[in-house]
């Protein structure tokens, strides 16, 4: 996995690239400008003190909550064996981290963005658009909305497994 | 009274519906490569690429309350519509059962929507009688353009 390459992209190139995060075979894109860094999963400190987060990762003085999600953005209570990387996302709502199976850098020039069809929702704002990439269609996530949604699940009140962070339809 | 051509389509659960002559564009001979869309509703969770367009796959039968089993006779039909008069054409796809059938329809066949399921009122803009059974005419702009 290209951790170093992912972490060393020049500031000027950030807005021209996306991070492709693969979870359970589902490919998700997030603007690279929202990626703080990518670390190995070994750096995650497992803990049950942060609601539905599976643990935290240290970032200087801060501890960012780490989430295990499935391919439909549902929060998982345990970490599937295929998760290898921890992607740290920064947003105005604060930092969070996601565990994923793979992560790659994508040049936005290779993507064709299309709007989410009206019949497929988008009211929760989690998806910015769809993108055509190498003959496949993938989802472009809003890092801000995703961070907001996940951070709301870090309180003790959010801990019961019965709650659904992203809302089942 | 002039006749108009319409396409009558079958859906799982022995439902029938119709669209205008020029609204059905193509029936795919093979199942397309589907791509899941996160957090999309259960009846419309996937998209595929068709002639450079990204088309949602809407399972009307599932939305009407039928089970999710598509069976062996399921096809994907590509449909087009205008969200409003004068707007550019938009495209979407529906899971259909069997081959569409072209029928002639005139105003004398207008009838009420099927009483059940009640959700036909959301999907259809009108209805006609064909062989003693009501056949709802689909409102494609509503089906593909809104979150039902």
Interface residues (C-beta under 8 A of the other chain):
Chain A: X26 X28 X71 X72 X73 X114 X116 X117 X118 X119 X120 X121 X122 X123 X124 X126 X127 X130 X132 X135 X136 X137 X138 X139 X141 X166 X167 X169
Chain B: X33 X35 X36 X37 X38 X39 X40 X41 X42 X44 X45 X47 X48 X49 X54 X55 X56 X58 X92 X143 X144 X145 X146 X147 X148
